[in-house]
Amino acid sequence: MRATAGSARVLQGRAVQGARNRGKWYMSIAEDSDHTEAIDVARIMELLPHRYPFLMIDRIIDMEGDVAATGIKNVSINEPYFVGHFPGNPVMPGVLLLEAMAQTAGALVVHHSGSKAGDRRTYFLAIDKARFRRPVVPGDTVMFHVRQLRKRGNVWKYKGEARVGGQIVAEGELTAMIAEA
């Protein structure tokens, strides 16, 4: 769905308004919806079963119902994968960027449903249109923007973008199934 500036649309039964941001169109939920400013890593650990070293997000901001959110990862040289990827030239593996997008979307869905990590499990079904644009290195702060494309029953599809300094470093479409534990 493409929005025009100032247009009001209905998405998943919710009123939304088009907004333009850095040359891209984003949909923002109208003021009357359930918008959550931010959740910290302690809450993320209540929502997801992942733990260090596989918990890929430090914080989630701008949660809009189950429609969109932004996850944040502060990349440190102390990450265990930098030992072998690559010695002398540390680069965050692209597959972990996709995993962080998926964790952001999974935490968004579980948070919106009111469940906890033990109540539901998220399983990857597909990764489509994955592209890696530039390396992510220690010292980078990665913003994982996810936006719901569709939801059918317990299957969800999100478009994800990983950005560093406003530039896209990776993107893809992620499909997952949410199942009762």
Beta strands, then each sheet from edge to edge (+ up, - down):
strand 1: 8-11
strand 2: 14-21
strand 3: 24-29
strand 4: 35-39
strand 5: 59-64
strand 6: 68-74
strand 7: 120-132
strand 8: 141-152
strand 9: 155-164
strand 10: 167-180
sheet 1: 1+ 2- 3+
sheet 2: 4+ 5- 6+ 8- 9+ 10- 7+
end
